[in-house]
């Protein structure tokens, strides 16, 4: 016969004893036998001798206690379908109606209603519904209000529609259409490729880290914030979420400014409210127009989002089609330029580019009816239209030349556009191939129609302006709840979208440099080609394809930003991790985030009032970069330290990639704008610390908790490697507290003294001993621990609580002194109160316990601090205006007596107190020299104290 050793869980509150009655005993029982009657395991419970007999009182009614059983015959166990009781397994009415009708699992029969069987548990785990935790919490809140829940439909979106296209639409946008040609012309083809490579590499590495997060367990619905916060914890999640929210909000400002720039510059310039009378006023007039029209556009978009967000979602495909058609028009125009370049001539005076707004012909004079007459251009540079008028010297000395703005792909112009052309504000846009006679006069040139730099240009500025064009990589993960297989779709779709857009950006940089003349590339607003959009001059069949496409693309992106940002803020507010944001978790009856939309519109208006797309772009770059930095950092550290709950299935992920991505994010932040980078880091750091200090406690099973455990283990092992040096010695306290009959702290001032002595630094263990057995006193021990923690919180004592239940108080204190702490984090000093009743003859245990504590502390080579009249000690709210801390130094103790008053004076309560040191001199000692030596000793210790030497006479004891 085979033998079996079986461990089975039995409900701790209902122990099965002999005869099937419930008693307080745990017995070893034979497994049910299904064999023949002659089997030795077929006897009744009364016939079995218990392997272990112990009194048991359950600590947790839901807990299960293992029973060890020894059986000689193998048997077969049946299976039942119990009711599930789990925070993530949904209970069903079907489970309640199931009854257990097996006979070979009778041991479990009475606990079927409270614990799931393993087979049922695995079955429901395999069919786990992809619900966002945030949504699940909201559902629970709604259930409390008695509302009815709607049936959850299974997600059906795949990788292409659910991730790839949304990422593509959000990455390609306003910077591509309005600034990329100017970046290529200013930074050169090589510099532009470096910028594109840096930014695309940063987002690609961040996408890899995000994919690791997405594949670390079940991907929750609710977007990137839910995914990141549930993986990295509330502190990281809140910081990342708010940075992502601010970045998305300022992105809305940028898209609105792009929309207005296209409208007023390329579609209806005559709609401008503010007009410049002189050229130097043009910039201010443009900014004021942007502010007025941008504010109106923001209000209109906010109303649309408030009233009909469903229509915004339906128009998303239209906006995406505009982006794709515009890009296809660019490539079609490039191909057409090989055979028939478009005709967009640029008028050059000498080597300077002219704005083609106020003249129709690039001529000084022309012959009409055999008469030489001046042109409109002549009137611009001269005092009048007469041939004998006084003209600008440079105008007189240089010829006018027409240069083809789009020479075509095969023209070889790329060799001239390889290098950068950075310059200060007001620098003329010049063609170095053309000859020029005469020097420039900035005081006069500012009034003439030259194309000039409207801002000072340099490499780092262009990085900050370009980076928003590669953001939007989280658009796919924002739809995680709608994806059929989020773990597969998010990594593949996001990385493919980044690869596609990177190819588009790199190819367009090269094609722009190969097809467009350099002076036209550096003309930001297309002034030299009659106000046409520069990228539109290359497109086919018409520049209006790009103009209209980019206009609707910017409109759609702005609407989506105003739609997504409030929902992100609402999700953060409803999580309750940032208390002051909870008001923004409310909205309309259908869940629309009304208050969050108002705040978003207000922040968005700040960007509108800045009015310059080039100034807003670096701001949102900082917030997105900070968001990406947190993602890369958390993934890298968790992977490197191998935290327990970090198991991503994304096989291309490696910690080195995340460290590289983190380094790139940090580098690009400071490259773009060091002051914006500092501001963004301060904001993110403040959010992190605020959530850590004031935020609601959330336990999401995040990786940061595992990271903390790993870091603590590493630090403890390092502390064990070598004993501490005397320079690093500080009192690490074990505080022995007494409790009253109601488990309340008798002397809370002892905790106040601990706080004043430690100031939250080092190790503090607050211990207490309860007399009895743990099986009977476990509830009292928990209550005592809770009361001690409350007292520690009230007295601002930072440390750990350790309550021991022992058969007698003396043994319990001994156990605390021996075993409190862990590894190198052990106490070296015991702090206790003076026994109050030691003089009373009817309480000998008081002074005996005290003496034993002194002896055991000495045996453990630990210091002992005894606080007498501890209830008279100052609290943490007291401020001692005057007084002294007196130290009687009789026997050298290694400096402990000197250290204690020094530590106390670091606290605000004792800061104004003076320190006095008294030492004792015998009759044969030189008290004057002792005082000098002690003063020198204190000087070396950097202690400021008064020194007094007390001479003690010798006393002869006469029998």
DRENSEFI-608451 format. One record per residue (C-alpha): residue in three letters; x negated, y, z negated. Coordinates in steps of 0.5 Angstrom, whole numbers, plus 500, padded with zeros to 3 digits. Layout:
// residues N
ALAXYZ
...
// end
This chain:
// residues 959
UNK500500500
UNK498507502
UNK497512496
UNK499519496
UNK497526492
UNK503531494
UNK503538492
UNK510541492
UNK513548490
UNK519548485
UNK523554483
UNK519556477
UNK526558473
UNK529551474
UNK524546472
UNK527539474
UNK526534468
UNK528527466
UNK535526468
UNK536532473
UNK537537467
UNK533544467
UNK528545462
UNK522549460
UNK518543462
UNK514541468
UNK513534470
UNK510530475
UNK515526479
UNK514521484
UNK516522491
UNK523519493
UNK522513496
UNK526510503
UNK522503503
UNK525497500
UNK527496492
UNK521493490
UNK516499491
UNK513501485
UNK515508487
UNK523507486
UNK524508479
UNK528513475
UNK525519473
UNK525517465
UNK521511467
UNK515515470
UNK510518465
UNK508525466
UNK502527468
UNK502534465
UNK507537460
UNK507544458
UNK511550456
UNK513554462
UNK516561462
UNK517564469
UNK513570471
UNK517571477
UNK524568478
UNK523568486
UNK516565485
UNK514557486
UNK510553481
UNK506547484
UNK507540482
UNK502535483
UNK505528484
UNK501522485
UNK505517489
UNK503510492
UNK508509498
UNK508514504
UNK515516505
UNK519520510
UNK522527508
UNK528530511
UNK529537514
UNK534542512
UNK536549514
UNK536554508
UNK538561508
UNK532566510
UNK530571504
UNK525575508
UNK523582509
UNK522581516
UNK527575518
UNK534577519
UNK539573515
UNK545570519
UNK552567516
UNK550561520
UNK545560514
UNK550561509
UNK554555511
UNK549550512
UNK549545507
UNK543540505
UNK545533506
UNK539529506
UNK537525500
UNK529524501
UNK528532499
UNK532532493
UNK527536489
UNK528542493
UNK536541494
UNK537547488
UNK533552491
UNK535552498
UNK539558497
UNK533562496
UNK527560499
UNK526558507
UNK524551510
UNK517552514
UNK521549520
UNK526555520
UNK521560518
UNK516558524
UNK523558529
UNK525565527
UNK518568527
UNK517565534
UNK524569536
UNK522575532
UNK525581535
UNK521587537
UNK524592533
UNK520599531
UNK519599523
UNK521606523
UNK527604527
UNK528598522
UNK528603516
UNK533608519
UNK537602520
UNK537600513
UNK538608511
UNK544608515
UNK547601512
UNK547604506
UNK552610508
UNK556604511
UNK555606518
UNK556600524
UNK550598527
UNK550597535
UNK547591538
UNK540591540
UNK539590547
UNK532586549
UNK527590553
UNK526589560
UNK521594563
UNK515591566
UNK508594567
UNK509598573
UNK515601571
UNK514602564
UNK507604563
UNK503605570
UNK508610573
UNK509614566
UNK502614565
UNK500616572
UNK506622572
UNK503625565
UNK496625567
UNK496628574
UNK499635574
UNK498642573
UNK490642573
UNK490638579
UNK494643583
UNK492650580
UNK485649578
UNK481643581
UNK479647587
UNK476653583
UNK472648578
UNK469645584
UNK467651587
UNK464654580
UNK461648578
UNK459645584
UNK461638587
UNK455635582
UNK457639576
UNK465637577
UNK463630578
UNK460630571
UNK466633568
UNK470628571
UNK466623569
UNK465625562
UNK473626561
UNK475620565
UNK470616561
UNK473619554
UNK480617556
UNK478610558
UNK474608552
UNK480611548
UNK485607552
UNK481601550
UNK481602543
UNK488603544
UNK489597547
UNK486593541
UNK491597537
UNK497595541
UNK494587541
UNK493587534
UNK500583532
UNK507585534
UNK507592538
UNK513596534
UNK517600538
UNK517608537
UNK511610541
UNK504611540
UNK505614533
UNK509608530
UNK503604533
UNK497607531
UNK500609524
UNK503602522
UNK496599524
UNK491605521
UNK495607515
UNK500613513
UNK493618512
UNK490616519
UNK497615522
UNK500622520
UNK493626522
UNK493623529
UNK501624529
UNK501631528
UNK495632532
UNK498629538
UNK505633536
UNK501639537
UNK497637543
UNK504635546
UNK507642544
UNK501646547
UNK501642553
UNK508644554
UNK506651554
UNK501650559
UNK506647564
UNK510653563
UNK505657564
UNK503653570
UNK510654573
UNK510661572
UNK504662575
UNK506658581
UNK513662581
UNK510669581
UNK503668585
UNK505663591
UNK513663591
UNK516670590
UNK510675588
UNK515680589
UNK519678582
UNK514681578
UNK516686573
UNK510689571
UNK506691577
UNK499694577
UNK498701580
UNK490699580
UNK486693581
UNK483693574
UNK490693571
UNK492687575
UNK490682570
UNK494685564
UNK500686569
UNK500678570
UNK499676563
UNK505681561
UNK509677567
UNK507671564
UNK509672557
UNK516675559
UNK518669565
UNK514664560
UNK519666554
UNK525666559
UNK523659562
UNK522656555
UNK528658552
UNK532655559
UNK528649558
UNK530648550
UNK537649552
UNK537644557
UNK533639552
UNK538641547
UNK544640551
UNK543634556
UNK536630555
UNK539624559
UNK539629565
UNK531630564
UNK530623563
UNK534621570
UNK530627573
UNK523624571
UNK523619578
UNK524626582
UNK518629578
UNK514623579
UNK516623587
UNK513630587
UNK507629584
UNK506623589
UNK508626595
UNK503632594
UNK497628593
UNK499624599
UNK500631603
UNK492633600
UNK490626603
UNK494627610
UNK491634610
UNK484631609
UNK485626615
UNK488632619
UNK482636618
UNK477631622
UNK481633628
UNK484639627
UNK482644621
UNK488648619
UNK487656621
UNK485660614
UNK480665616
UNK477669610
UNK475676611
UNK467677609
UNK464684608
UNK457683609
UNK457677604
UNK462679600
UNK469676600
UNK475680601
UNK482680598
UNK487679604
UNK493683601
UNK493690604
UNK490689611
UNK492685617
UNK486685621
UNK479683619
UNK476689623
UNK474696621
UNK476699628
UNK480697634
UNK482699641
UNK489701642
UNK491704649
UNK483706650
UNK483709644
UNK479707638
UNK483707631
UNK482705624
UNK485699621
UNK488699614
UNK482696611
UNK478702613
UNK483706609
UNK482702603
UNK474703603
UNK474710606
UNK477717604
UNK482717609
UNK484714616
UNK480719620
UNK473716623
UNK470722620
UNK472720613
UNK467719608
UNK467711607
UNK464706602
UNK456706603
UNK456698603
UNK462698607
UNK458702612
UNK452698612
UNK455691613
UNK459688618
UNK466684617
UNK466677619
UNK471672619
UNK469665616
UNK474659617
UNK476657610
UNK477650612
UNK472648616
UNK474640616
UNK471634613
UNK466633618
UNK463640618
UNK457639613
UNK460644608
UNK459639602
UNK451641602
UNK453648601
UNK458646595
UNK453641591
UNK451646586
UNK454651581
UNK456658582
UNK457660574
UNK457668573
UNK460673568
UNK466677568
UNK467681575
UNK462677579
UNK463678586
UNK464671590
UNK459671595
UNK457667601
UNK449666601
UNK449664608
UNK451671610
UNK446677610
UNK448683606
UNK445690606
UNK445695600
UNK446694592
UNK453693589
UNK455698584
UNK460695579
UNK463702577
UNK465703584
UNK466695586
UNK472694581
UNK476699585
UNK475695591
UNK479689594
UNK473684593
UNK474677590
UNK471677583
UNK471672577
UNK477674572
UNK473670567
UNK466669565
UNK464662567
UNK460656564
UNK460649564
UNK463648557
UNK468652559
UNK470648565
UNK470642561
UNK475645556
UNK480647562
UNK479640566
UNK480636560
UNK488636559
UNK488633566
UNK486627564
UNK491626558
UNK497623558
UNK494616557
UNK499615551
UNK505615556
UNK506608557
UNK505606549
UNK511611548
UNK515606551
UNK513600547
UNK520599545
UNK522598552
UNK517594555
UNK518586556
UNK511584553
UNK508590550
UNK502587548
UNK500585556
UNK503591559
UNK500597555
UNK493595556
UNK493593563
UNK498599565
UNK494604561
UNK487602564
UNK490601571
UNK493608571
UNK486611568
UNK483608574
UNK487610579
UNK487617577
UNK480617576
UNK479615583
UNK484620585
UNK480626581
UNK473623584
UNK475623591
UNK479630591
UNK473633588
UNK468630594
UNK474632599
UNK474639597
UNK467640597
UNK467637604
UNK473640607
UNK473647604
UNK468653604
UNK465655598
UNK468662597
UNK475660598
UNK474654593
UNK471660588
UNK477664589
UNK482662584
UNK488665586
UNK487664594
UNK487672594
UNK482671600
UNK488667604
UNK494672603
UNK495669596
UNK496662599
UNK495656594
UNK488654595
UNK489646595
UNK495648599
UNK491650605
UNK488643606
UNK495640605
UNK499637611
UNK504638614
UNK505645610
UNK502649604
UNK509649602
UNK509642600
UNK504643595
UNK507649592
UNK514646591
UNK511639589
UNK507642584
UNK512647582
UNK517641580
UNK511637577
UNK510643572
UNK517644571
UNK518636569
UNK512636565
UNK514642561
UNK521639560
UNK518632558
UNK513635553
UNK519639550
UNK523632550
UNK517628547
UNK514633542
UNK520634537
UNK522626537
UNK515625535
UNK515630529
UNK522627527
UNK519620527
UNK513623522
UNK518627518
UNK523621517
UNK517616515
UNK517621509
UNK509621509
UNK509629509
UNK514631504
UNK515639507
UNK516636514
UNK522632512
UNK527637514
UNK525636521
UNK528629521
UNK535631521
UNK538633527
UNK545632531
UNK550627530
UNK547623536
UNK540623533
UNK537629537
UNK532632533
UNK535639533
UNK530642528
UNK524639530
UNK526642537
UNK526649534
UNK520648531
UNK517646537
UNK519651541
UNK516656536
UNK509653537
UNK510653544
UNK512660544
UNK505662541
UNK502658547
UNK506662552
UNK504669548
UNK497667550
UNK499667557
UNK493665560
UNK493658562
UNK485658562
UNK486660554
UNK491655552
UNK488649556
UNK482648551
UNK487649545
UNK491643547
UNK484639549
UNK482640542
UNK488636539
UNK488631544
UNK481630543
UNK482629535
UNK487624536
UNK483620541
UNK477621536
UNK481618530
UNK483612534
UNK476610536
UNK473611530
UNK479607526
UNK478601531
UNK470601531
UNK470601524
UNK475596523
UNK472591528
UNK465592525
UNK467591518
UNK472585520
UNK477587516
UNK482582514
UNK488584518
UNK484586524
UNK485581530
UNK486584537
UNK487580543
UNK485585548
UNK479581550
UNK475586553
UNK475590546
UNK468591543
UNK466596537
UNK461599541
UNK465601546
UNK470605541
UNK463608538
UNK461611544
UNK468613545
UNK468617539
UNK462620540
UNK464622547
UNK470625544
UNK466629539
UNK461631544
UNK467634549
UNK470637543
UNK464641541
UNK462642549
UNK468645550
UNK469650544
UNK465649538
UNK470654534
UNK476650537
UNK473644535
UNK472646528
UNK479649527
UNK482642530
UNK477638525
UNK479642519
UNK487642521
UNK486634522
UNK482633515
UNK487638511
UNK493633514
UNK489627512
UNK488629505
UNK495632504
UNK498626506
UNK493622501
UNK494627495
UNK502628496
UNK505624501
UNK509618500
UNK506612498
UNK507607504
UNK505600505
UNK505598512
UNK499593512
UNK495597515
UNK487596517
UNK485602512
UNK487598506
UNK483592509
UNK477597511
UNK477599503
UNK477592501
UNK471591505
UNK467597503
UNK468596496
UNK466589497
UNK459591500
UNK458597495
UNK459592489
UNK454587493
UNK449593493
UNK450595486
UNK448587484
UNK442587488
UNK438592483
UNK439594476
UNK441602475
UNK435607474
UNK435611468
UNK436617472
UNK442614475
UNK445612468
UNK452615466
UNK457612461
UNK461608464
UNK467607459
UNK471601457
UNK477605453
UNK480601447
UNK487603446
UNK492602441
UNK500601443
UNK506602438
UNK511597437
UNK515599444
UNK508599448
UNK507606448
UNK500609447
UNK499611440
UNK493616441
UNK494619448
UNK488624446
UNK483619447
UNK485619454
UNK484626454
UNK477626451
UNK476620457
UNK478625462
UNK474631459
UNK468626459
UNK468623466
UNK472628470
UNK474623474
UNK467620476
UNK464614475
UNK468608472
UNK473608467
UNK477602464
UNK483603459
UNK484596456
UNK489594451
UNK490587447
UNK497584446
UNK497578441
UNK500572443
UNK500567449
UNK501570456
UNK507565458
UNK511569453
UNK508576453
UNK507577460
UNK513582461
UNK510586455
UNK504586458
UNK507589465
UNK510594460
UNK504596457
UNK500596463
UNK505601466
UNK506605460
UNK498606460
UNK498608467
UNK503613466
UNK499616460
UNK493616464
UNK497619470
UNK499625465
UNK492626462
UNK489626469
UNK485620467
UNK482616473
UNK481609472
UNK483602472
UNK488599467
UNK487592464
UNK491589459
UNK489582456
UNK494577452
UNK490573447
UNK492569441
UNK488574436
UNK486581437
UNK479580435
UNK478575441
UNK482579446
UNK477585444
UNK471580445
UNK474578452
UNK475585454
UNK468587452
UNK465581456
UNK469581462
UNK472587464
UNK469590471
UNK467587477
UNK460585479
UNK456592478
UNK462596477
UNK462594469
UNK462598463
UNK456600459
UNK460604454
UNK466602449
UNK470608447
UNK475607441
UNK478611435
UNK476610428
UNK481605424
UNK485610420
UNK487604415
UNK481601413
UNK481604406
UNK488600405
UNK487594401
UNK493591404
UNK490591411
UNK483588412
UNK484586419
UNK483593421
UNK476594418
UNK474587420
UNK476588427
UNK472595427
UNK466591425
UNK467585430
UNK467590435
UNK461594433
UNK457587433
UNK460585439
UNK458591443
UNK451591440
UNK450584442
UNK453586449
UNK447591449
UNK453597450
UNK453604447
UNK459605442
UNK463611442
UNK468612436
UNK472618436
UNK475620429
UNK481624428
UNK482623435
UNK489626435
UNK486633433
UNK482633439
UNK483638445
UNK488636451
UNK486638458
UNK491644458
UNK487647452
UNK481652453
UNK476653447
UNK474660447
UNK469659442
UNK466654438
UNK460649438
UNK458642439
UNK454640434
UNK449634435
UNK446630429
UNK440627432
UNK437623427
UNK434617431
UNK432617438
UNK437613442
UNK435614449
UNK438621450
UNK445619449
UNK447624444
UNK444629449
UNK448627455
UNK455627452
UNK455634450
UNK452636457
UNK458632460
UNK463635456
UNK461642457
UNK462640465
UNK469640463
UNK473647463
UNK476645456
UNK469645453
UNK465650458
UNK465656453
UNK463652447
UNK455652445
UNK451646443
UNK447646437
UNK442640436
UNK440638428
UNK435634427
UNK432631420
UNK425632418
UNK422628412
UNK418631407
UNK411629410
UNK414632417
UNK412639420
UNK419642421
UNK416648425
UNK412643430
UNK418639431
UNK423645432
UNK418647438
UNK417640441
UNK425639441
UNK426646444
UNK421643450
UNK424637450
UNK431640451
UNK427645456
UNK425639460
UNK432636460
UNK435643463
UNK439643457
UNK441650453
UNK442649446
UNK440652439
UNK435647435
UNK436647428
UNK431642423
UNK434640417
UNK429638411
UNK431632407
UNK428631400
UNK426625398
UNK430622392
UNK428617388
UNK433612385
UNK432610378
UNK435604375
// end
